[in-house]
Each structure stands twice: as C-alpha cells, then as structure tokens.
Amino acid sequence: MSYSEQLKDPRWQRKRLEILQRDGFACRNCGNKQKELHVHHVVYVKDQALWDYDQTLMTLCSDCHLERQDAQYEILTCTMMLSNAQLFSLASFIGSFWDFKKIMDRTVV
C-alpha cells in the first residue's frame, strides 16, 4: 500500500485522531490550536504501516511541521559526512540532552 493510500486508511485516521486528542489538539512546538494541524512521524521504519507508530508521533501545526522537516533534513545532511566514531559521539551527546530535556519538560514525547 502506498503512502498516500495509507493516509486514507481508517486505521491511520483513527491513529491520527488519537494523537491529536493526546496532544490536546495543539501544536507540540508552538502550542497553536488555530492553524491546520498535522501528525508528524518523527522517524519512519521501512515496511511499517503509518498507524503502527505511537511514541514517535507528534502534533505539529503546518508551519512547525515544515520547519521541523527542514531542520531534520539539514541535520541528516550534516551527519552524512561524519565518521562512525563522530556519529556515535554526537548521538551520545544528543542522548544526554534528551534525558535532561525529559526531566525539565515532562511534555516531551
């Protein structure tokens, strides 16, 4: 099933509504409730259906969704040139920040 077909599937529509409700129908980045809201897949896993995700889904307004996609692409592009050792070092640093962020901000997925 193609990506566009999955977006029309009732299982995705149910999952999307579940995530929007969980996030209080507000952008997790800016808090806006008036703009068009998207459910963003933080990461994709090959051959996994869109509705089989949970903790890696978040509600974003259309503006924040575009900004996040651009930032994630830029990070991916920048990390492509790193050696494995550099990449693992960066991952460790980000992991340390993530743990600190979870303690400071309980709203993080």
Summary of the structure (lengths in Angstrom):
residues: 109
radius of gyration: 15.6
end to end distance: 27.9
largest distance: 43.9
contacts: 247
relative contact order: 0.13
helix: 56%
strand: 9%
